[in-house]
Amino acid sequence: MPAKTGKEYIERLKKANNNIYIHGERVNDVTEHSAFKHVIQSMAKLYDLQYEKEDKLLYKSPTTGDKVGMTFLHPKSIDDLIARRMAITEWAKVSGGMMGRSPDYLNAEVMAMGVAYDFFSECDPSLAENAKNYYEYARENDISLTHTLIHPQVNRAKAQHEQKDANVALHLVEKNKDGIIVDGIRLLATQGGITDEILVFPSTVKKAGELDDPYSLAFAIPNNTPGLKFISRESFDYGKNQWDHPLSSRFEEGDAIVSFENVFVPWNRVFVCGNSSICNRTFRETNAVVHMAHQVVAKNIVKTEFLLGLALSVMDAIGIDQFQHVQDKGTEIMLALETMRSHLYRAEHNAKLDKWGTMTPDYAALDAARNWYPRVYPRLVEILRILGASGLMGIPTQADFQNEDIGALIDRGLQGKNLEGYERVQLFRLAWDMTMSAFGSRQMHYEYYFFGDPIRMGMTYFEGYEKEPYKEIIRNFLGQVNSDKSSFLNV
């Protein structure tokens, strides 16, 4: 089956009738519900774009010969790696990088897991075949995925098996000849209501021990599996038009709590079952985290380009671009953009084949980028908010401009240096939606915690960093000083 179109994506969601709840009600048709229909239309555009730009977004399947999504590509050369990244970039441009869990993110993970399938044989050879087969299945059927990694925030001071209610988190209930039964809650599935399947893996930010083996699971199942519920948070798409809410009316992905109520998972969909050691090592040893980080850095470059373009447009709109402090703030965004580009260039051009035969980016560059961007993104948003100043509060709606009594007044009163009031307010509403709306606040929070707690990630980064060469520099330097002192004393 070739890569799907937007129409096919929507038809699948209608047919699946996934078990989704939002605002206290079960959703009858996610494609028509006000909280989901607009982002579903945006997702459909991504799939349609595959056929509009086939040369960048599709490639010939190695097994069927069908045209399949480029973001599933198993890269075997640096050119392959760049080709996949160019596809990632094309998709990210549709939303200005605002869709953090567009399908390419998990396509990269499934690819890495499927190619490195032998890793999973450590527990059971049949599970390794499952990983290999699932990659081909997802690629050939253009499966869209959500995923869930973390347990509920009950008591972070304790391991999962030590919790007062140890069964609240997703855990293994039973194994039988046909599969496994799992039960419990997981957080936090972005795009949970608008995808085909869910990929379950444990977070590796906080390592698990053997006593947590019952919680150490990895599998993939359809989102309409009996007993599976998605409980979505309040939607930040308020049903407003795209002029008033240019981002939230199109790219509100949603996040969901996932409930598994004695859910059956057939063996051919299980990758890890009750083995904390394999779970702890999966993302790193299969290099899935590297390929996922590659997608994220590429997406964040597009996002930073979008933010820079918006900041420059705001500066120009109200004639503040000649002020020193304004230029300095623009420089901050530019430096962030060029730093991310440099990380990406180093990652791609220092790529090497791993033991699985996959051309894998330089992880040191990507790891630095994925640790740094969550720390700098809130500052970039703050800069845009400062530049907009009171203009981000004085933003009438499109309906105000269309009112015959006040439309002409505000069009004149809110004009910019080179823009009519209508155009300037539209620009400032975009800046507001990226910085101050519920959608914009979620974007900042989301980027900050994209890969996990930045402090914990920083600790991991610090512990894993190769420190000895730098300490050796100092030892050698002081050795020279001591040598000079010895010569002096002997005079």
C-alpha positions in Angstrom: 0.0 0.0 0.0 1.5 3.4 -1.0 1.8 6.4 1.3 -1.6 7.7 2.2 -3.3 10.9 1.2 -5.0 13.4 3.5 -8.4 12.0 2.5 -7.3 8.5 3.4 -6.0 9.7 6.7 -9.3 11.2 7.6 -11.3 8.2 6.4 -9.2 5.9 8.7 -9.9 8.1 11.7 -13.7 8.0 10.9 -13.7 4.2 10.5 -11.5 3.6 13.6 -13.9 5.5 16.0 -11.2 5.7 18.6 -12.4 5.8 22.2 -11.7 9.5 23.0 -13.1 11.7 25.7 -12.8 15.5 26.0 -14.7 18.2 28.0 -16.5 15.4 29.8 -18.0 13.7 26.8 -17.1 10.8 24.5 -16.3 11.9 21.0 -18.5 10.4 18.3 -16.6 11.5 15.3 -13.1 13.0 15.9 -12.9 14.4 12.4 -15.9 16.6 13.0 -15.5 17.5 16.6 -14.6 21.2 17.2 -11.6 20.3 19.4 -9.9 18.1 16.7 -11.2 18.8 13.2 -8.9 21.7 12.5 -5.7 20.0 13.5 -6.9 16.9 11.6 -7.2 19.1 8.5 -3.6 20.3 9.1 -2.4 16.7 9.4 -4.2 15.8 6.2 -2.3 18.6 4.5 1.0 16.9 5.5 -0.1 13.7 3.9 -1.3 15.5 0.7 2.0 17.3 0.6 3.7 13.9 0.1 2.2 13.7 -3.3 2.6 17.4 -4.1 6.3 17.1 -3.5 7.0 13.4 -4.2 10.7 14.0 -5.0 11.3 15.2 -1.4 8.7 13.3 0.6 8.4 9.9 -1.0 10.7 7.1 -2.0 10.4 3.6 -3.4 9.8 0.9 -0.8 12.6 -1.7 -0.8 10.1 -4.5 -0.3 7.0 -3.6 -2.3 8.1 -1.0 -4.7 5.3 1.3 -3.6 6.0 5.0 -2.9 6.3 5.3 0.9 7.0 8.2 3.2 10.6 9.5 3.1 10.5 10.0 6.9 10.5 6.2 7.3 13.7 5.9 5.2 16.5 3.7 6.6 19.5 6.0 5.9 22.6 4.2 4.7 24.6 7.3 3.6 24.9 10.9 4.6 22.9 11.8 1.4 20.1 9.6 2.7 20.2 11.3 6.1 20.0 14.7 4.5 17.2 13.6 2.2 15.2 12.4 5.2 15.9 15.7 7.0 14.7 17.7 4.0 11.4 15.8 4.1 11.2 16.6 7.9 11.8 20.3 7.1 9.1 20.4 4.4 6.5 19.1 6.9 7.7 21.4 9.6 7.3 24.4 7.4 3.5 23.8 7.1 3.1 24.7 10.8 6.1 26.9 11.3 7.4 24.1 13.6 4.4 24.2 15.9 3.4 20.6 15.5 5.9 18.9 17.8 4.6 15.4 17.3 4.0 15.4 13.6 4.2 11.8 12.3 7.9 12.0 11.3 9.0 12.1 14.9 7.9 8.5 15.6 8.5 7.4 12.1 12.2 7.9 13.0 11.8 5.9 16.2 10.1 3.0 14.5 12.7 2.9 11.7 15.6 2.8 14.2 13.9 0.1 16.3 13.0 -2.0 13.3 16.5 -1.9 11.8 18.1 -2.6 15.2 15.6 -5.4 15.8 18.3 -7.9 16.9 18.7 -5.8 20.1 15.3 -7.1 21.4 16.3 -10.8 21.0 18.2 -10.5 24.3 14.8 -11.1 26.0 13.2 -13.3 23.3 14.1 -13.8 19.6 10.4 -13.7 18.6 10.2 -10.1 20.0 13.0 -9.1 17.8 11.1 -10.2 14.7 8.1 -8.2 16.0 10.2 -5.0 16.0 11.4 -5.7 12.5 8.0 -6.5 11.2 6.3 -3.6 12.8 8.7 -1.2 11.0 7.8 -2.6 7.7 4.1 -2.6 8.6 4.2 1.0 9.7 6.1 2.1 6.6 4.0 0.2 4.1 0.7 1.4 5.6 1.8 4.9 6.5 0.7 4.4 10.1 0.4 7.6 12.2 1.5 7.1 15.8 1.1 8.7 19.2 3.2 7.4 22.0 3.3 7.4 25.8 6.4 7.2 28.0 5.7 8.2 31.5 3.8 7.0 34.6 1.4 9.3 36.5 2.9 11.9 38.8 1.9 10.2 42.0 5.1 10.3 44.1 8.2 11.1 42.2 10.3 10.3 45.3 9.6 6.6 45.0 10.2 4.0 42.4 7.0 2.7 40.7 6.9 -0.6 42.7 7.1 1.5 45.9 4.0 3.6 45.2 1.1 3.4 47.7 -1.1 2.3 44.8 1.4 0.5 42.7 -1.2 -0.7 40.2 -2.3 2.8 39.1 0.5 2.9 36.5 0.5 0.7 33.4 1.7 -2.7 34.3 1.7 -6.4 33.2 -1.3 -8.3 34.5 -1.0 -11.6 32.7 0.9 -13.5 30.0 -0.9 -16.2 28.0 -0.3 -18.1 24.7 -1.9 -15.4 22.6 -0.4 -12.3 24.2 -0.4 -10.1 27.3 -2.9 -8.3 29.4 -2.0 -4.8 30.6 -3.8 -2.4 32.9 -3.2 1.1 34.3 -2.6 4.7 33.4 0.1 6.4 31.2 0.9 10.0 30.4 1.0 12.0 28.1 0.0 11.1 24.5 0.2 14.1 22.2 -2.0 13.6 19.2 -3.6 10.7 21.1 -7.0 11.3 19.5 -5.9 11.9 15.9 -3.6 9.0 15.0 -3.9 5.3 14.0 -1.9 3.6 16.7 -0.1 4.1 20.0 3.5 3.1 20.7 4.2 2.4 24.4 7.7 2.6 25.8 9.0 3.5 29.2 10.8 6.7 29.7 14.5 6.3 30.0 15.1 9.7 31.7 14.5 7.9 35.0 16.0 4.4 34.9 14.0 1.5 36.3 15.3 -1.4 38.3 14.4 -5.1 38.3 11.6 -4.6 40.9 10.0 -2.4 38.2 10.0 -5.1 35.6 6.2 -5.4 35.6 6.1 -1.8 34.4 8.8 -2.4 31.8 6.8 -2.8 28.6 7.0 -1.9 25.0 4.3 -2.6 22.4 2.2 -1.0 19.7 -1.6 -1.4 19.2 -4.4 0.3 17.3 -6.0 3.3 19.0 -9.4 1.6 18.8 -8.3 -1.5 20.8 -11.0 -2.5 23.3 -10.3 -1.1 26.8 -8.1 1.7 25.5 -9.3 5.2 26.3 -7.8 8.6 25.5 -8.8 11.3 28.0 -7.9 14.6 26.3 -7.1 17.8 28.1 -9.1 21.0 27.4 -8.7 22.1 23.8 -6.9 25.3 23.1 -8.6 25.5 19.7 -11.6 27.7 20.8 -13.4 27.5 17.5 -12.3 30.9 16.4 -11.4 31.8 12.9 -7.8 31.6 11.5 -7.4 35.4 11.4 -8.0 35.8 15.1 -6.2 32.6 16.1 -3.8 31.8 13.3 -1.9 29.0 15.1 -4.2 27.5 17.7 -7.1 27.2 15.1 -4.9 24.9 13.0 -2.1 23.3 15.0 -3.5 22.4 18.4 -2.3 18.8 18.7 -3.8 18.1 22.0 -2.4 15.9 24.8 -4.2 13.0 26.5 -4.0 10.7 29.5 -4.2 7.1 28.3 -6.1 4.5 30.2 -5.6 0.8 29.6 -8.4 -1.3 31.2 -7.2 -4.9 31.0 -6.1 -4.3 27.4 -5.1 -7.4 25.3 -1.9 -7.0 23.3 -1.1 -9.9 20.9 2.4 -11.3 21.0 3.2 -10.0 17.5 2.8 -6.5 18.8 5.0 -6.9 21.9 8.7 -5.7 21.8 9.6 -5.8 25.4 7.9 -7.7 28.2 8.9 -7.3 31.8 12.6 -6.5 31.3 13.7 -3.2 32.8 17.3 -3.6 31.6 16.2 -3.7 27.9 13.8 -0.8 28.4 16.5 1.3 30.0 18.8 0.8 27.1 16.5 0.7 24.1 16.5 4.3 22.9 20.3 4.6 23.2 21.5 1.2 22.0 19.2 1.2 18.9 20.1 4.8 18.3 16.4 5.7 18.2 17.1 8.7 20.4 19.7 9.9 17.9 17.3 9.8 15.0 14.4 11.3 17.0 16.7 14.1 18.1 17.7 14.6 14.5 14.0 15.2 13.6 13.5 17.5 16.6 16.5 19.7 15.8 15.4 20.0 12.2 11.9 20.9 13.3 13.3 23.4 15.9 15.3 25.2 13.2 12.2 25.8 11.2 10.5 27.0 14.4 13.3 29.4 15.1 13.2 30.7 11.6 9.5 31.3 11.9 10.0 33.1 15.2 12.8 35.2 13.8 10.7 36.2 10.8 7.9 37.1 13.1 10.1 39.2 15.3 11.6 41.1 12.3 8.2 41.7 10.9 7.0 43.2 14.3 10.1 45.4 14.4 9.5 46.7 10.9 5.7 47.1 11.4 6.1 49.7 14.2 9.5 51.1 13.2 11.6 50.0 16.2 14.3 48.1 14.2 16.8 51.0 14.5 16.9 51.0 18.3 20.0 49.4 19.8 18.3 47.2 22.4 15.8 46.0 19.7 18.7 45.0 17.4 20.4 43.2 20.3 17.3 41.2 20.9 17.1 40.3 17.2 20.7 39.2 17.4 19.8 36.8 20.2 17.3 35.0 18.0 19.7 35.0 15.1 22.5 33.5 17.2 20.1 30.8 18.5 19.2 30.0 14.9 22.7 29.8 13.7 23.8 27.7 16.7 21.1 25.2 15.9 22.1 25.1 12.2 25.7 24.5 13.2 24.7 21.6 15.5 22.6 20.1 12.7 25.5 20.5 10.1 28.0 18.8 12.5 25.5 16.0 13.3 24.9 15.2 9.6 28.4 15.6 8.2 30.1 13.7 11.1 27.5 10.9 10.7 28.8 7.3 10.7 27.4 3.9 10.1 26.4 2.2 13.3 26.5 -1.6 14.0 23.0 -2.0 12.6 24.1 -0.6 9.2 22.3 2.8 9.7 23.9 6.1 8.9 23.6 7.8 12.3 24.2 11.5 13.0 26.8 12.6 15.5 25.0 12.3 18.7 27.3 14.7 20.6 26.0 17.6 18.4 22.3 16.6 18.7 22.6 15.9 22.4 24.0 19.4 23.0 21.2 20.9 20.8 18.4 19.0 22.5 19.7 20.0 26.0 20.2 23.7 25.0 17.1 24.5 23.0 14.6 23.9 25.9 16.7 26.4 27.9 16.8 29.1 25.2 13.3 28.8 23.7 11.5 30.5 26.6 13.9 33.4 26.1 13.1 33.6 22.4 9.4 33.8 23.2 10.1 36.4 25.8 11.9 38.6 23.3 9.0 38.4 20.9 6.6 39.4 23.7 8.8 42.3 24.7 9.1 43.5 21.2 5.3 43.4 20.8 4.8 45.3 24.1 1.3 46.8 24.5 0.6 46.0 20.8 0.0 42.4 22.0 -2.8 43.6 24.1 -4.4 46.0 21.7 -5.5 43.4 19.2 -9.1 43.7 18.0 -10.7 40.8 16.3 -11.5 40.5 12.6 -15.2 41.1 13.4 -14.2 44.5 14.9 -12.7 45.6 11.6 -15.8 44.3 9.7 -18.1 46.4 11.9 -19.2 49.5 9.9 -19.3 51.7 13.0 -15.8 51.0 14.3 -13.9 49.2 11.5 -12.5 52.3 9.8 -11.6 53.9 13.2 -9.4 51.0 14.3 -8.0 50.5 10.9 -6.7 54.1 11.0 -5.9 54.1 14.7 -3.9 50.9 14.7 -1.9 51.5 11.5 1.8 50.7 11.5 4.8 52.2 9.8 4.1 50.5 6.4 0.9 48.7 7.3 -2.8 49.5 7.6 -4.4 48.7 10.9 -6.0 45.5 9.6 -2.7 44.1 8.5 -0.7 45.2 11.6 -3.3 43.7 13.9 -3.3 40.4 12.0 0.5 40.3 12.4 0.3 41.1 16.1 -2.4 38.4 16.6 0.1 35.9 15.2 2.7 37.1 17.7 0.2 36.9 20.5 -0.9 33.4 19.5 2.8 32.3 19.6 3.6 33.9 23.0 0.6 34.7 25.2 -2.4 32.6 24.2 -3.1 29.3 25.8 -1.6 27.7 22.7 1.5 29.8 22.9 2.0 29.0 26.6 1.6 25.3 25.9 4.2 25.6 23.2 6.7 27.1 25.6 6.0 24.5 28.3 6.1 21.7 25.7 9.5 22.8 24.3 10.9 23.1 27.9 9.9 19.5 28.7 10.2 18.0 25.2 12.7 15.3 26.1 12.0 15.3 29.9 13.0 17.5 32.9 15.8 19.7 31.6 17.6 19.6 35.0 17.6 15.8 35.0 18.7 15.8 31.4 21.4 18.2 32.2 22.7 15.9 35.0 22.7 13.0 32.6 24.6 15.1 30.0 27.1 16.2 32.6 27.7 12.7 33.9 28.1 11.3 30.4 30.4 14.1 29.1 34.0 13.1 28.5 35.8 15.3 31.0 39.3 13.8 31.3 40.7 15.5 28.1 39.8 18.9 29.6 41.2 18.2 33.0 44.4 16.9 31.3 44.8 20.3 29.7 44.9 21.9 33.1 47.3 19.2 34.5 49.6 19.7 31.6 49.5 23.5 32.0 50.2 23.4 35.7 52.9 20.8 35.1 54.7 23.4 32.9 54.3 26.0 35.6 55.7 23.6 38.2 58.6 22.7 35.9 59.4 26.4 35.5 59.3 26.9 39.3 61.7 23.9 39.8 64.2 25.4 37.3 63.9 28.8 39.1 64.6 27.2 42.5 67.6 25.3 41.3 69.2 28.5 40.1 
